[in-house]
Amino acid sequence: MNKVKSLSFAACTALLLITGCAETQRFKAVKQIWVPNLEKQQAMEAAEDVLGQMHFTIEKSDLKQGLIRTRPLAGAQFFEFWRSDNVGGFNWAEANLHSIRRTVELNIDRQDERLCIGCNVKTQRLHLPEHPVSSTAQAYSLFSESRSSMQELKLNPEQQKGMRWVNLGGDARLETEILKRIEKQITAQQKGKTP
């Protein structure tokens, strides 16, 4: 009888968690952080280290303007467990269903005695026009001129003209994650430790 009660309790608990009756953690977006007692160059170095650890490649780094911009980075796939650019379940699923890329731009500016570090992430999805298919036997060539025995991505000239990156807006979760990591890196540097 005790086993039945334990199993019933476990099943009810699991059901409540699955249906969302359990309290969920609320996400609080962070668009900028304030750092006291730090030189702009130190902040930029910490930011570049964090972006490098997240596998972003720096496209532009301008100390005078306080600007760091990355090249677009394709969203991590489910098997790339070492990557951390898909923050949150929705972003993870979207990057695994579509061709997604993200570009990070950091602005570092001195205001009074503090540095303000702002983060903006631009997300884009690849739009690939369909290839006209005249029969169900040609379904494998929906997006390219592949053969049934060998799938390749060979676009015809009309598709190449129509292929483009569509802006999806910002990624608040990734912006927040990047800023938290930069803040952690700076704090560790100020304490004389490596994060």
ZAMARGU-4260 file (C-alpha; in steps of 0.2 Angstrom, whole numbers, plus 5000, padded with zeros to 4 digits):
<rodrens>
0) 5000/5000/5000 | 5014/5012/5004 | 5022/5009/4987 | 5005/5014/4979 | 5004/5030/4989
5) 5023/5034/4984 | 5020/5031/4966 | 5004/5041/4966 | 5012/5055/4975 | 5027/5055/4962
10) 5015/5054/4948 | 5005/5069/4954 | 5021/5079/4957 | 5028/5075/4940 | 5011/5080/4932
15) 5011/5096/4941 | 5028/5100/4935 | 5024/5095/4917 | 5008/5106/4917 | 5017/5121/4923
20) 5008/5122/4940 | 5025/5123/4948 | 5032/5140/4951 | 5043/5145/4936 | 5059/5156/4937
25) 5055/5173/4929 | 5068/5181/4917 | 5074/5198/4920 | 5082/5206/4905 | 5098/5216/4907
30) 5103/5229/4894 | 5118/5237/4902 | 5129/5235/4917 | 5138/5249/4927 | 5156/5246/4933
35) 5165/5257/4945 | 5184/5260/4946 | 5189/5252/4929 | 5198/5258/4914 | 5189/5257/4897
40) 5203/5246/4890 | 5202/5234/4904 | 5183/5232/4901 | 5186/5230/4883 | 5198/5216/4886
45) 5186/5207/4898 | 5172/5209/4885 | 5183/5202/4871 | 5188/5187/4882 | 5170/5183/4886
50) 5165/5184/4868 | 5179/5173/4863 | 5175/5160/4876 | 5157/5160/4868 | 5165/5157/4851
55) 5161/5174/4844 | 5174/5181/4832 | 5178/5200/4834 | 5175/5210/4818 | 5178/5227/4825
60) 5186/5233/4841 | 5188/5252/4843 | 5194/5258/4860 | 5191/5277/4856 | 5173/5274/4852
65) 5171/5260/4865 | 5164/5248/4852 | 5165/5230/4850 | 5156/5221/4836 | 5157/5202/4831
70) 5155/5193/4815 | 5138/5184/4813 | 5139/5167/4822 | 5128/5153/4817 | 5117/5146/4831
75) 5123/5131/4840 | 5115/5114/4835 | 5109/5101/4848 | 5125/5091/4847 | 5137/5106/4850
80) 5135/5105/4869 | 5151/5116/4872 | 5143/5131/4865 | 5132/5144/4875 | 5125/5156/4862
85) 5107/5148/4863 | 5101/5154/4879 | 5084/5148/4884 | 5073/5134/4877 | 5065/5144/4863
90) 5081/5150/4856 | 5089/5132/4857 | 5074/5125/4847 | 5074/5139/4835 | 5092/5137/4831
95) 5089/5118/4828 | 5075/5121/4817 | 5081/5135/4806 | 5097/5143/4801 | 5100/5156/4814
100) 5114/5168/4816 | 5118/5182/4829 | 5129/5197/4829 | 5134/5205/4846 | 5138/5224/4848
105) 5145/5230/4864 | 5146/5249/4868 | 5157/5254/4882 | 5156/5272/4888 | 5162/5282/4903
110) 5149/5291/4913 | 5156/5300/4929 | 5166/5288/4938 | 5158/5273/4931 | 5159/5263/4915
115) 5142/5259/4906 | 5143/5243/4896 | 5128/5240/4884 | 5124/5225/4874 | 5114/5223/4858
120) 5112/5206/4850 | 5105/5206/4832 | 5097/5189/4827 | 5093/5184/4809 | 5086/5169/4800
125) 5090/5162/4783 | 5076/5163/4770 | 5079/5151/4756 | 5066/5151/4742 | 5058/5135/4737
130) 5062/5127/4721 | 5047/5123/4710 | 5042/5104/4711 | 5031/5097/4697 | 5028/5080/4705
135) 5029/5071/4722 | 5044/5061/4716 | 5054/5077/4715 | 5051/5081/4733 | 5069/5079/4737
140) 5073/5094/4726 | 5061/5106/4735 | 5076/5117/4740 | 5089/5112/4728 | 5093/5102/4712
145) 5099/5086/4722 | 5096/5068/4716 | 5087/5055/4726 | 5103/5046/4730 | 5114/5061/4735
150) 5107/5076/4743 | 5117/5092/4740 | 5113/5111/4741 | 5114/5117/4724 | 5103/5133/4722
155) 5097/5139/4705 | 5101/5157/4700 | 5083/5163/4705 | 5084/5155/4722 | 5101/5163/4725
160) 5094/5180/4721 | 5080/5177/4733 | 5091/5170/4747 | 5093/5182/4761 | 5095/5185/4780
165) 5078/5190/4788 | 5080/5201/4804 | 5071/5194/4819 | 5076/5207/4831 | 5086/5206/4847
170) 5090/5192/4859 | 5087/5198/4877 | 5092/5182/4885 | 5109/5181/4876 | 5112/5200/4879
175) 5109/5197/4898 | 5120/5181/4898 | 5134/5191/4890 | 5133/5205/4902 | 5133/5194/4917
180) 5148/5185/4911 | 5157/5201/4907 | 5153/5207/4925 | 5159/5191/4932 | 5175/5192/4922
185) 5178/5210/4928 | 5175/5206/4946 | 5187/5191/4945 | 5200/5202/4937 | 5198/5215/4951
190) 5200/5202/4964 | 5216/5196/4955 | 5208/5179/4951 | 5205/5171/4934 | 5186/5166/4932
</rodrens>
